[in-house]
Amino acid sequence: MDSDHILLSLVGAGASFVTFCLMRFPQTRRPQFQRYGPFSLMASFFGALAIFFIAALAVYAQAVWH
């Protein structure tokens, strides 16, 4: 893998992790959104999984493009 693919993969994994944390733990959100409660574990997991798949598709698209 090129360094571009690795960097894009790391950014995607990081974005997935941040998505899970923001959905699951309301204290990590901005103050105006903290009033909403935490999402369920399944909703947080599937939200993070969706972001991860989008990032994986971006890595695949970049590999096919080159």
Stockholm file with secondary structure:
# STOCKHOLM 1.0

chainA/1-66         MDSDHILLSLVGAGASFVTFCLMRFPQTRRPQFQRYGPFSLMASFFGALAIFFIAALAVYAQAVWH
#=GR chainA/1-66 SS CCHHHHHHHHHHHHHHHHHHHHHHCGGGSCGGGTTSCCCCHHHHHHHHHHHHHHHHHHHHHHHHHC
#=GC SS_cons        CCHHHHHHHHHHHHHHHHHHHHHHCGGGSCGGGTTSCCCCHHHHHHHHHHHHHHHHHHHHHHHHHC
//
